[in-house]
Amino acid sequence: MLVRELMKTPPATCATSQTVADAARIMHENRCGFVPVIDPHGAVVGVVTDRDVCLIVGDKHRAMTHVSVQDAMTQPIFSCYADDSVKTALTTMGKRRVRRLPVLNRHGHLEGVLSIDDIVQVVNRRGAPTADELVSALVE
């Protein structure tokens, strides 16, 4: 089973120039807790999670409209390719202790997002990771 079969497209994104309030709105509108951050050339330069938003606003003691995505985004970026196996992506999630990955094409451009939730929903399908592999990635 390949990542492209499960990834969500099109991915919601934000720019480094936007505010944390913008990122939170994008997450709310797209019912997600993760947005890749794209630079003006279309490259993924970071990610912002709902947790990042909460931590930066609490730490800075400033309104969400006064904190930039640049200040809140997480780096380095851990990603996978659309033509990777889902098991490979799951291994990356486990090793890097992340639950979502930007999905890139072989030219490095963003194609989608893969989350642990996407994988859990297909655990009984042929070629999907087993329940044991899934649990192993979650506890790593």
Secondary structure in CASP SS format (residue, H / E / C, confidence):
PFRMAT SS
TARGET T0000
AUTHOR 0000-0000-0000
METHOD secondary structure of the structure
MODEL  1
M C 1.00
L E 1.00
V H 1.00
R H 1.00
E H 1.00
L C 1.00
M C 1.00
K E 1.00
T C 1.00
P C 1.00
P C 1.00
A C 1.00
T C 1.00
C E 1.00
A E 1.00
T C 1.00
S C 1.00
Q C 1.00
T E 1.00
V H 1.00
A H 1.00
D H 1.00
A H 1.00
A H 1.00
R H 1.00
I H 1.00
M H 1.00
H H 1.00
E H 1.00
N H 1.00
R C 1.00
C C 1.00
G C 1.00
F E 1.00
V E 1.00
P E 1.00
V E 1.00
I E 1.00
D C 1.00
P C 1.00
H C 1.00
G C 1.00
A C 1.00
V E 1.00
V E 1.00
G E 1.00
V E 1.00
V E 1.00
T E 1.00
D H 1.00
R H 1.00
D H 1.00
V H 1.00
C H 1.00
L H 1.00
I H 1.00
V H 1.00
G H 1.00
D H 1.00
K H 1.00
H C 1.00
R C 1.00
A C 1.00
M H 1.00
T H 1.00
H H 1.00
V C 1.00
S E 1.00
V H 1.00
Q H 1.00
D H 1.00
A H 1.00
M C 1.00
T E 1.00
Q C 1.00
P C 1.00
I C 1.00
F C 1.00
S C 1.00
C E 1.00
Y E 1.00
A C 1.00
D C 1.00
D C 1.00
S E 1.00
V H 1.00
K H 1.00
T H 1.00
A H 1.00
L H 1.00
T H 1.00
T H 1.00
M H 1.00
G H 1.00
K H 1.00
R H 1.00
R C 1.00
V C 1.00
R C 1.00
R E 1.00
L E 1.00
P E 1.00
V E 1.00
L E 1.00
N C 1.00
R C 1.00
H C 1.00
G C 1.00
H C 1.00
L E 1.00
E E 1.00
G E 1.00
V E 1.00
L E 1.00
S E 1.00
I H 1.00
D H 1.00
D H 1.00
I H 1.00
V H 1.00
Q C 1.00
V C 1.00
V C 1.00
N C 1.00
R C 1.00
R C 1.00
G C 1.00
A C 1.00
P C 1.00
T C 1.00
A H 1.00
D H 1.00
E H 1.00
L H 1.00
V H 1.00
S H 1.00
A H 1.00
L H 1.00
V H 1.00
E C 1.00
END
